């Protein structure tokens, strides 16, 4: 690539795939792709998934709706959270405040309080009240759709939330 940006994995497009497709023993194309992603992350110099001391943040992003950000982030978070050999604490943050989808992957009502409410309340220290647990994975959903999602995610309150989570968790997605 011209900008020397490495491609560490490819997650194939599969119509009508379930977001919670990852299983440790599964041999599905999605599960294999997620295992390849995690293996390749372990070999990159910028992310050390096996570090005992440093908290890791992994961001899944795209400028286009429907490219698989939710599928990739949910399955990667589940795989890391259920890696019993590594015994790491993992949290998944639903930070798509415009078109939240993470709640669908866990069959949770869209009105579930989350990131928006933490920022509205201006006290990131109460984040534990918003955590839901699924299969060893902690999740804070997006919450209400705000009129100003970009401003909310660039706020000092959100930055402070991330700092608090880095002290508690090994991985944030």
C-alpha positions in Angstrom: 0.0 0.0 0.0 1.1 3.5 -0.7 0.7 4.7 2.9 2.2 1.6 4.4 -1.1 0.7 6.2 -1.1 -3.0 6.8 -4.2 -5.1 6.1 -4.3 -7.5 9.1 -7.4 -9.5 8.2 -10.3 -9.8 5.8 -13.8 -10.5 7.1 -15.8 -11.9 4.2 -19.3 -10.7 3.3 -21.9 -13.4 4.0 -25.5 -12.5 3.5 -27.8 -12.9 6.5 -25.0 -13.8 8.9 -25.8 -13.7 12.6 -23.7 -11.2 14.6 -23.1 -13.7 17.4 -21.6 -16.3 15.0 -18.3 -16.7 16.9 -17.9 -19.9 18.8 -14.5 -21.1 20.1 -14.8 -24.4 18.3 -16.7 -23.1 15.3 -15.3 -23.7 11.9 -17.5 -21.1 10.2 -15.9 -18.6 7.8 -16.6 -15.8 10.2 -15.1 -17.6 13.2 -12.0 -18.4 11.2 -11.7 -14.8 10.0 -11.9 -13.5 13.6 -9.2 -16.0 14.7 -7.0 -14.8 11.9 -7.6 -11.2 12.9 -6.7 -11.9 16.5 -3.6 -13.9 15.5 -2.5 -11.1 13.1 -3.1 -8.4 15.8 -0.8 -10.3 18.1 2.0 -10.0 15.5 1.6 -6.3 14.8 4.0 -3.9 16.6 1.4 -1.4 17.5 -0.9 -3.8 19.4 0.3 -6.2 22.0 -2.7 -8.4 22.8 -0.6 -10.5 25.3 0.7 -7.6 27.3 0.2 -8.0 31.1 0.5 -4.3 31.8 -1.0 -2.2 29.0 -4.6 -1.9 28.2 -5.4 -2.2 24.5 -8.0 -0.3 22.5 -9.1 -1.6 19.2 -11.3 0.5 17.0 -13.4 -0.7 14.1 -14.4 2.1 11.8 -15.7 2.7 8.3 -17.3 5.5 6.4 -19.9 3.3 4.9 -23.0 1.8 6.6 -23.2 -2.0 6.4 -19.6 -2.9 5.9 -19.5 -5.1 9.0 -18.2 -3.0 11.8 -20.7 -4.4 14.3 -20.1 -8.0 13.1 -16.3 -7.7 13.3 -16.2 -5.8 16.6 -18.8 -8.0 18.4 -17.2 -11.2 17.3 -13.6 -10.0 18.1 -14.8 -8.9 21.5 -16.5 -12.2 22.2 -13.4 -14.1 21.0 -11.1 -12.1 23.3 -13.5 -12.2 26.3 -13.9 -16.0 26.0 -10.2 -16.8 25.5 -9.9 -18.5 28.9 -6.2 -19.1 28.4 -5.5 -15.3 28.5 -8.0 -14.4 31.2 -8.5 -10.8 30.1 -11.3 -8.4 30.9 -12.9 -7.1 27.7 -15.5 -4.3 27.3 -17.3 -3.5 24.0 -18.5 0.1 23.6 -21.4 0.9 21.3 -20.0 4.2 20.1 -22.1 4.4 16.9 -24.3 7.1 18.2 -26.0 7.8 14.8 -27.1 4.3 13.9 -26.4 2.0 16.8 -26.4 -1.8 16.0 -24.6 -3.5 18.8 -27.8 -3.9 20.8 -29.2 -6.0 17.9 -26.4 -8.5 18.2 -27.4 -9.2 21.8 -31.1 -9.0 21.4 -31.3 -6.0 23.7 -33.9 -3.2 23.3 -32.6 -0.1 21.4 -33.7 2.1 24.4 -31.0 0.5 26.6 -29.2 3.3 28.4 -25.5 3.7 27.5 -22.7 6.0 26.3 -25.1 8.9 25.5 -26.5 8.9 29.0 -23.1 8.7 30.6 -22.0 11.8 28.6 -25.3 13.6 29.3 -25.0 13.0 33.0 -21.5 14.4 32.9 -20.1 11.9 35.3 -18.2 9.0 33.6 -17.4 7.5 37.1 -20.9 6.0 37.2 -20.2 3.9 34.0 -20.6 0.6 36.0 -24.3 1.3 36.2 -24.5 1.0 32.4 -22.6 -2.2 31.9 -24.4 -5.3 30.7 -22.6 -8.7 30.8 -22.8 -11.4 28.1 -20.6 -14.5 28.0 -17.7 -12.9 29.9 -18.0 -9.7 27.9 -18.9 -6.4 29.4 -20.9 -4.1 27.1 -21.9 -0.4 27.3 -24.5 0.2 24.6 -24.9 3.4 22.6 -27.9 4.7 24.5 -30.3 7.4 23.1 -29.4 8.8 19.7 -28.2 12.4 20.5 -28.5 15.4 18.2 -24.7 15.9 18.3 -22.9 12.5 18.3 -19.6 13.9 17.0 -19.4 16.5 19.8 -20.3 13.9 22.4 -17.6 11.5 21.3 -15.0 14.3 21.2 -16.0 15.6 24.7 -13.7 15.5 27.7 -16.3 13.4 29.5 -15.9 10.6 26.9 -12.2 10.9 27.0 -12.3 10.6 30.8 -14.6 7.5 30.4 -12.0 5.9 28.2 -9.3 6.6 30.8 -11.4 5.0 33.5 -12.0 2.0 31.3 -8.3 1.6 30.5 -7.7 1.2 34.3 -10.3 -1.6 34.6 -10.1 -3.5 31.3 -7.5 -5.2 29.2 -9.3 -4.6 25.9 -11.8 -2.0 24.8 -13.6 -2.3 21.4 
